[in-house]
């Protein structure tokens, strides 16, 4: 085994990578590479990564965020493009790559293929479906126009509107070609839809997106996906008028109406005022003729009906006769009723003459006098009986009253609360008492010492004179 040669220089990995990077960048400072986009990836940082390939080789490619925002052609998977940039290396994975500065389509065929693929994808989402299209208003009050403020398009639209039916027009100026065109048209469509009712600017009733003719590359802004989606999301009906009659862009498929030219878009937006006036006058004349004809027909029908109707005197003849008969019967009935009531009155009046009434009053007075006498006798008898009974009850009450007992020297004893004391045992020492005599009540306090009662006088006399028994 031979020893390594001592005169070979030694490099670190970073030094080799830096030397290779410098060599590659010096050899290929600016190149154009044609290939098919593969492995496309849009990073969250805004950078774009993909591969350029042909049938034999693959070249890594990267587009920095600032460059990606300015690109006219957006990278799409499978699209054949020509990328302009500089060749460099990426030391982290030991690969070389192209730093893309510009992307172009590789010929008209590639551009048309890209548009066809985009058209199929958007159609599959239903953006071109007929049922999504909104009807245009018959006579809009405000028309929003999205186009360049300096071109002939806006003049043609305004001239045509003034000829047909002058309306208020709001112009949103945009670039209709170049890198800024698609974003500005998108912002204009969404800006008109963001207007609020009653605000400083009125909300348009219809929008016209217009541009003059040009090549496929010139009209590319109206094929961009963000423009197509903005039209699909619009609440306001949109008329597309991009290019000449033979030009077709993707916005034509998604808009609610497609006009072949900007002038034709103005004709779609409003009717002809003179035609409307003539049509209105014609409708007025037809309505007046129809009204006159209807009135004549009704007048004829009324006349025919009047001929078959009977005359007024015939209509009221029988009711008049019935009224006359009823009035006669009413008079006779009133007279009969008056006669009956007069007879009843006379019969009652004969009973109410003065002499019979006087006799009846005398008889009634005699009867009343007799009844008064009988009532007085009965009253005096009842009073005498009641007085004797009251006197008897009074004597009985006096005999049983406790006051008669008190008059013989006895007293009624009550406690402090008015309770009756019937025995000496019921009286406590120190208790307050009320003593009721025949002539009044006095208070007393019990000392609690029992007092022996003296024997009755009759019993004492029996015991003192024991010899009394000999009298019997």
C-alpha positions as CSV (number, residue, x, y, z in Angstrom):
1,X,0.0,0.0,0.0
2,X,1.4,3.4,-1.0
3,X,1.4,6.4,1.3
4,X,-0.6,9.5,0.3
5,X,1.2,12.1,-1.7
6,X,2.4,14.8,0.6
7,X,2.2,17.6,-2.0
8,X,-1.7,17.3,-2.5
9,X,-3.6,20.1,-0.9
10,X,-6.2,19.3,1.7
11,X,-9.7,21.0,1.6
12,X,-12.6,21.0,4.0
13,X,-16.1,20.1,2.7
14,X,-17.1,23.7,2.9
15,X,-14.1,24.9,1.0
16,X,-14.8,22.4,-1.8
17,X,-18.5,23.5,-1.9
18,X,-17.5,27.2,-2.0
19,X,-15.0,26.6,-4.8
20,X,-17.5,24.6,-6.8
21,X,-20.2,27.3,-6.3
22,X,-17.8,30.0,-7.5
23,X,-16.7,28.0,-10.5
24,X,-20.3,27.2,-11.6
25,X,-21.6,30.8,-11.1
26,X,-18.6,32.2,-13.0
27,X,-19.1,29.8,-15.9
28,X,-22.9,30.3,-16.2
29,X,-23.7,33.8,-14.9
30,X,-27.0,34.1,-16.9
31,X,-28.7,31.4,-18.9
32,X,-32.0,30.4,-20.5
33,X,-33.1,26.8,-19.9
34,X,-36.1,25.1,-21.5
35,X,-37.9,22.3,-19.9
36,X,-41.1,20.9,-18.3
37,X,-42.1,21.9,-14.8
38,X,-42.3,19.0,-12.4
39,X,-42.5,18.6,-8.6
40,X,-43.9,22.1,-8.2
41,X,-44.1,23.3,-4.6
42,X,-45.2,26.7,-3.2
43,X,-43.5,27.0,0.2
44,X,-45.2,28.9,3.1
45,X,-42.3,31.4,3.0
46,X,-43.4,32.5,-0.5
47,X,-40.5,30.8,-2.3
48,X,-41.3,28.4,-5.2
49,X,-39.4,25.1,-5.8
50,X,-39.6,22.8,-8.8
51,X,-37.6,20.8,-11.3
52,X,-37.0,21.5,-15.0
53,X,-36.7,18.2,-16.9
54,X,-36.5,16.8,-20.3
55,X,-36.3,13.3,-21.5
56,X,-32.7,12.8,-20.3
57,X,-31.9,15.1,-17.3
58,X,-33.4,17.1,-14.4
59,X,-32.4,20.5,-13.1
60,X,-33.5,21.9,-9.7
61,X,-35.0,25.4,-9.8
62,X,-35.9,27.9,-7.2
63,X,-37.8,31.2,-7.4
64,X,-37.4,33.6,-4.5
65,X,-40.5,35.2,-3.1
66,X,-39.9,38.7,-4.4
67,X,-39.3,37.4,-7.9
68,X,-42.4,35.1,-7.7
69,X,-44.7,38.0,-7.0
70,X,-43.5,39.8,-10.1
71,X,-43.7,36.9,-12.6
72,X,-46.0,37.4,-15.6
73,X,-46.4,33.7,-16.1
74,X,-47.2,31.7,-12.9
75,X,-45.5,28.2,-12.8
76,X,-47.9,25.3,-13.2
77,X,-47.3,21.5,-13.1
78,X,-46.5,20.0,-16.5
79,X,-46.1,23.4,-18.2
80,X,-43.3,23.7,-20.7
81,X,-41.4,26.9,-20.1
82,X,-38.2,28.8,-20.7
83,X,-36.6,29.9,-17.4
84,X,-34.0,32.7,-17.4
85,X,-31.6,32.9,-14.4
86,X,-28.2,32.0,-13.1
87,X,-26.8,28.6,-12.3
88,X,-25.6,28.1,-8.7
89,X,-25.1,25.3,-6.2
90,X,-26.7,24.3,-2.9
91,X,-24.0,23.1,-0.5
92,X,-26.5,21.6,1.9
93,X,-27.3,18.7,-0.5
94,X,-24.4,18.9,-2.9
95,X,-26.6,19.8,-6.0
96,X,-26.6,22.5,-8.6
97,X,-29.7,24.5,-9.4
98,X,-31.0,27.5,-11.4
99,X,-32.1,30.7,-9.6
100,X,-35.0,31.7,-11.8
101,X,-35.5,35.4,-12.6
102,X,-38.1,35.1,-15.4
103,X,-40.5,32.5,-16.7
104,X,-41.8,32.4,-20.3
105,X,-43.9,29.9,-22.1
106,X,-42.1,27.7,-24.6
107,X,-44.2,28.8,-27.6
108,X,-47.8,29.5,-28.3
109,X,-48.7,25.8,-28.2
110,X,-47.6,25.6,-24.6
111,X,-49.6,28.6,-23.7
112,X,-52.8,27.2,-25.3
113,X,-52.2,23.9,-23.6
114,X,-51.9,25.6,-20.3
115,X,-55.1,27.6,-20.9
116,X,-57.0,24.5,-22.0
117,X,-55.9,22.6,-18.9
118,X,-56.9,25.6,-16.7
119,X,-60.3,25.8,-18.4
120,X,-61.0,22.1,-17.8
121,X,-60.0,22.4,-14.1
122,X,-62.2,25.4,-13.5
123,X,-65.1,23.9,-15.4
124,X,-64.9,20.8,-13.3
125,X,-65.4,23.0,-10.2
126,X,-68.7,24.2,-11.8
127,X,-67.6,27.8,-12.3
128,X,-68.9,27.8,-15.9
129,X,-72.3,26.1,-15.2
130,X,-75.2,27.9,-16.8
131,X,-77.4,27.7,-13.6
132,X,-74.9,29.9,-11.8
133,X,-75.4,32.8,-14.2
134,X,-77.4,35.7,-12.9
135,X,-79.9,37.6,-15.0
136,X,-79.1,41.2,-16.0
137,X,-81.3,44.0,-14.7
138,X,-83.7,45.4,-17.4
139,X,-82.8,49.1,-16.6
140,X,-79.9,49.5,-14.2
141,X,-79.6,52.8,-12.3
142,X,-75.8,52.5,-11.9
143,X,-73.3,50.7,-14.1
144,X,-69.8,49.9,-13.0
145,X,-67.1,49.8,-15.7
146,X,-63.7,48.1,-15.1
147,X,-61.2,49.1,-17.8
148,X,-58.4,51.5,-18.6
149,X,-59.3,55.2,-18.1
150,X,-57.3,56.3,-21.1
151,X,-58.2,53.9,-23.8
152,X,-60.9,54.1,-26.4
153,X,-63.0,51.4,-24.6
154,X,-64.4,53.7,-22.0
155,X,-65.3,56.4,-24.6
156,X,-67.1,53.8,-26.8
157,X,-69.1,52.5,-23.8
158,X,-70.1,56.0,-22.6
159,X,-71.0,57.1,-26.1
160,X,-73.2,54.0,-26.6
161,X,-74.9,54.5,-23.2
162,X,-75.7,58.1,-24.0
163,X,-77.3,57.2,-27.3
164,X,-79.4,54.4,-25.9
165,X,-80.4,55.3,-22.4
166,X,-78.1,57.6,-20.3
167,X,-77.2,56.0,-16.9
168,X,-74.9,56.8,-14.1
169,X,-71.5,55.2,-14.7
170,X,-68.8,54.4,-12.0
171,X,-65.3,53.8,-13.5
172,X,-62.8,51.7,-11.7
173,X,-59.5,52.4,-13.5
174,X,-57.2,49.3,-14.0
175,X,-54.3,48.2,-16.1
176,X,-55.6,45.8,-18.8
177,X,-52.2,44.5,-19.8
178,X,-49.0,43.6,-18.0
179,X,-48.0,42.1,-14.7
180,X,-50.3,44.2,-12.6
181,X,-53.4,43.8,-14.7
182,X,-54.8,40.6,-13.2
183,X,-54.5,41.7,-9.6
184,X,-56.0,45.1,-10.4
185,X,-59.0,43.7,-12.2
186,X,-59.6,41.2,-9.3
187,X,-59.4,44.0,-6.8
188,X,-61.9,46.1,-8.8
189,X,-64.5,43.4,-9.1
190,X,-64.3,42.6,-5.3
191,X,-64.2,46.4,-4.5
192,X,-67.5,47.0,-6.3
193,X,-69.1,44.1,-4.5
194,X,-67.8,45.4,-1.2
195,X,-69.7,48.7,-1.5
196,X,-72.5,49.0,1.0
197,X,-76.0,50.3,0.2
198,X,-76.5,53.9,1.3
199,X,-72.8,54.6,1.4
200,X,-70.9,57.4,-0.3
201,X,-70.9,55.5,-3.6
202,X,-73.9,53.7,-4.9
203,X,-73.8,49.9,-5.5
204,X,-73.8,49.2,-9.2
205,X,-76.6,47.1,-10.6
206,X,-74.3,45.5,-13.3
207,X,-70.6,45.4,-14.0
208,X,-68.8,45.6,-17.4
209,X,-65.2,44.3,-17.6
210,X,-63.8,45.6,-20.9
211,X,-60.7,45.8,-23.0
212,X,-59.8,46.2,-26.6
213,X,-58.4,43.5,-28.9
214,X,-54.8,42.1,-28.8
215,X,-52.8,38.9,-28.9
216,X,-53.1,35.9,-26.6
217,X,-50.3,37.3,-24.5
218,X,-51.9,40.7,-24.3
219,X,-55.2,39.2,-23.1
220,X,-53.5,36.9,-20.6
221,X,-54.6,38.9,-17.6
222,X,-58.2,37.9,-18.2
223,X,-57.2,34.2,-18.3
224,X,-55.7,34.3,-14.8
225,X,-57.4,32.2,-12.1
226,X,-57.8,34.9,-9.6
227,X,-59.8,37.0,-12.1
228,X,-62.0,34.1,-13.0
229,X,-62.8,33.3,-9.4
230,X,-63.5,37.0,-8.6
231,X,-66.2,37.0,-11.3
232,X,-67.6,33.8,-10.1
233,X,-67.9,35.2,-6.5
234,X,-69.5,38.5,-7.6
235,X,-73.0,39.2,-6.3
236,X,-73.4,41.8,-9.1
237,X,-74.1,40.5,-12.6
238,X,-71.0,40.8,-14.8
239,X,-70.7,41.4,-18.6
240,X,-67.4,40.5,-20.1
241,X,-66.2,42.5,-23.1
242,X,-62.6,41.5,-23.7
243,X,-61.0,41.8,-27.1
244,X,-62.8,41.6,-30.4
245,X,-65.5,39.1,-31.4
246,X,-63.1,36.3,-32.2
247,X,-61.0,36.7,-29.0
248,X,-61.9,34.3,-26.2
249,X,-60.7,34.4,-22.6
250,X,-61.6,32.4,-19.5
251,X,-63.5,35.3,-18.1
252,X,-66.0,35.0,-21.0
253,X,-67.0,31.5,-19.7
254,X,-67.6,32.5,-16.1
255,X,-69.3,35.9,-16.6
256,X,-73.1,36.2,-16.7
257,X,-73.1,37.5,-20.3
258,X,-70.4,37.7,-22.9
259,X,-70.3,40.7,-25.3
260,X,-68.3,40.5,-28.5
261,X,-67.1,44.1,-28.1
262,X,-67.3,46.8,-25.4
263,X,-69.9,48.7,-27.5
264,X,-72.0,45.5,-27.5
265,X,-71.7,45.3,-23.7
266,X,-73.2,48.8,-23.4
267,X,-76.1,47.7,-25.6
268,X,-76.7,44.7,-23.4
269,X,-76.6,46.8,-20.2
270,X,-79.5,49.2,-21.2
271,X,-82.4,49.2,-23.6
272,X,-83.0,51.9,-26.2
273,X,-84.9,54.8,-24.6
274,X,-86.7,55.7,-27.7
275,X,-87.9,52.2,-28.2
276,X,-89.1,52.1,-24.6
277,X,-91.0,55.3,-25.1
278,X,-92.6,54.1,-28.3
279,X,-93.5,50.7,-26.7
280,X,-95.0,52.5,-23.7
281,X,-97.1,54.8,-25.9
282,X,-98.2,51.8,-27.9
283,X,-99.2,50.0,-24.7
284,X,-101.1,53.1,-23.6
285,X,-103.0,53.3,-26.9
286,X,-103.8,49.6,-26.7
287,X,-104.9,49.9,-23.1
288,X,-107.2,52.9,-24.0
289,X,-108.7,51.0,-26.9
290,X,-109.3,47.9,-24.8
291,X,-110.9,50.1,-22.1
292,X,-113.1,51.9,-24.6
293,X,-114.2,48.6,-26.2
294,X,-115.0,47.0,-22.8
295,X,-117.0,50.1,-21.8
296,X,-119.0,49.9,-25.1
297,X,-119.7,46.2,-24.5
298,X,-120.9,46.8,-21.0
299,X,-123.0,49.7,-22.1
300,X,-124.7,47.5,-24.7
301,X,-125.3,44.7,-22.2
302,X,-126.8,47.2,-19.8
303,X,-129.1,48.6,-22.4
304,X,-130.3,45.0,-23.4
305,X,-130.9,44.2,-19.7
306,X,-132.9,47.4,-19.3
307,X,-135.2,46.5,-22.2
308,X,-136.3,43.3,-20.6
309,X,-136.9,44.7,-17.1
310,X,-140.5,45.7,-16.2
311,X,-141.5,49.3,-15.7
312,X,-141.4,50.9,-12.3
313,X,-145.2,51.3,-12.0
314,X,-145.6,47.6,-12.7
315,X,-143.0,46.6,-10.2
316,X,-144.7,48.6,-7.4
317,X,-148.4,48.0,-8.3
318,X,-149.0,44.9,-6.1
319,X,-147.0,46.2,-3.1
320,X,-149.1,49.4,-3.2
321,X,-152.3,47.4,-3.1
322,X,-151.1,45.3,-0.2
323,X,-150.2,48.5,1.6
324,X,-153.6,50.0,1.1
325,X,-155.3,46.9,2.4
326,X,-153.1,46.7,5.4
327,X,-153.8,50.4,6.3
328,X,-157.5,49.8,6.2
329,X,-157.3,46.8,8.5
330,X,-155.1,48.7,10.9
331,X,-157.7,51.6,11.2
332,X,-160.5,49.1,11.9
333,X,-158.4,47.2,14.4
334,X,-157.6,50.4,16.3
335,X,-161.2,51.4,16.4
336,X,-162.3,48.0,17.8
337,X,-159.6,48.0,20.4
338,X,-160.6,51.5,21.5
339,X,-164.3,50.4,21.9
340,X,-163.2,47.4,24.1
341,X,-161.2,49.5,26.4
342,X,-163.9,52.2,26.6
343,X,-166.4,49.5,27.7
344,X,-164.1,48.2,30.4
345,X,-163.5,51.7,31.7
346,X,-167.2,52.5,32.0
347,X,-167.8,49.3,33.9
348,X,-165.1,50.1,36.4
349,X,-166.3,53.7,36.7
350,X,-169.8,52.6,37.7
351,X,-168.4,50.7,40.7
352,X,-166.4,53.8,41.8
353,X,-169.4,56.2,42.4
354,X,-169.4,58.3,45.7
355,X,-172.4,56.8,47.6
356,X,-171.2,53.1,47.4
357,X,-167.8,54.2,48.4
358,X,-169.0,56.1,51.4
359,X,-171.1,53.2,52.7
360,X,-168.1,50.9,52.3
361,X,-165.9,53.4,54.2
362,X,-168.4,53.5,57.1
363,X,-168.6,49.7,57.4
364,X,-164.9,49.4,57.4
365,X,-164.6,52.1,60.1
366,X,-167.0,50.2,62.4
367,X,-165.1,47.0,61.9
368,X,-161.9,48.8,62.8
369,X,-163.3,50.3,66.0
370,X,-164.5,46.9,67.2
371,X,-161.0,45.4,66.6
372,X,-159.4,48.3,68.5
373,X,-161.6,47.6,71.6
374,X,-160.8,43.9,71.6
375,X,-157.1,44.6,71.2
376,X,-157.1,47.0,74.2
377,X,-158.9,44.5,76.5
378,X,-156.5,41.8,75.5
379,X,-153.6,44.0,76.1
380,X,-154.7,45.0,79.7
381,X,-155.2,41.4,80.6
382,X,-151.8,40.3,79.4
383,X,-150.1,43.2,81.3
384,X,-151.8,42.2,84.6
385,X,-150.8,38.5,84.3
386,X,-147.2,39.5,83.4
387,X,-147.0,41.9,86.5
388,X,-148.1,39.2,89.0
389,X,-145.6,36.7,87.5
390,X,-142.7,39.2,87.7
391,X,-143.5,39.9,91.4
392,X,-143.5,36.2,92.2
393,X,-140.2,35.6,90.4
394,X,-138.7,38.6,92.3
395,X,-139.6,37.1,95.7
396,X,-138.1,33.7,94.7
397,X,-134.9,35.4,93.6
398,X,-134.6,37.4,96.8
399,X,-135.0,34.2,98.8
400,X,-132.2,32.3,97.1
401,X,-129.8,35.3,96.6
402,X,-126.5,35.1,98.6
403,X,-126.9,38.8,99.6
404,X,-129.7,37.7,102.0
405,X,-127.1,35.4,103.6
406,X,-124.6,38.2,103.8
407,X,-127.2,40.4,105.6
408,X,-127.3,37.9,108.4
409,X,-123.6,38.4,109.2
410,X,-121.8,36.1,106.8
411,X,-118.9,37.2,104.4
412,X,-117.9,36.0,100.9
413,X,-114.1,35.2,100.7
414,X,-112.2,35.5,97.4
415,X,-108.5,35.3,96.6
416,X,-106.4,38.0,94.9
417,X,-107.5,36.8,91.4
418,X,-111.1,36.7,92.4
419,X,-111.3,32.9,92.9
420,X,-113.9,31.8,95.5
421,X,-112.4,30.3,98.7
422,X,-114.7,27.6,100.1
423,X,-112.4,26.1,102.8
424,X,-109.7,27.3,105.2
425,X,-107.2,24.9,103.7
426,X,-107.5,26.7,100.4
427,X,-106.0,29.9,102.0
428,X,-102.2,30.2,102.0
429,X,-100.1,32.2,104.5
430,X,-99.6,35.8,103.3
431,X,-102.3,35.5,100.6
432,X,-104.2,38.6,99.7
433,X,-108.0,38.2,100.2
434,X,-111.2,40.1,99.4
435,X,-114.0,39.9,102.0
436,X,-117.4,40.8,100.7
437,X,-120.0,41.9,103.3
438,X,-123.6,43.0,102.8
439,X,-122.6,46.6,102.7
440,X,-119.3,46.4,100.8
441,X,-115.9,44.7,100.2
442,X,-112.7,45.1,102.1
443,X,-109.2,43.6,101.6
444,X,-107.3,41.4,104.1
445,X,-104.1,39.3,104.3
446,X,-104.1,35.8,105.8
447,X,-101.4,35.2,108.6
448,X,-101.7,31.4,108.3
449,X,-102.7,30.7,112.0
450,X,-105.7,28.4,112.3
451,X,-108.5,29.7,114.6
452,X,-110.8,27.3,116.5
453,X,-114.4,28.2,115.8
454,X,-116.7,28.6,118.9
455,X,-119.5,26.0,119.2
456,X,-123.0,27.1,118.1
457,X,-125.1,28.9,120.8
458,X,-127.8,26.3,120.7
459,X,-125.4,23.4,121.4
460,X,-123.8,25.4,124.3
461,X,-127.1,25.9,126.0
462,X,-127.8,22.2,125.7
463,X,-124.5,21.3,127.4
464,X,-124.9,23.9,130.1
465,X,-128.3,22.9,131.2
466,X,-128.2,19.1,131.2
467,X,-131.3,18.9,133.3
468,X,-133.4,20.2,130.4
469,X,-134.0,16.8,129.3
470,X,-136.2,16.2,132.2
471,X,-138.8,18.5,130.8
472,X,-139.7,15.8,128.2
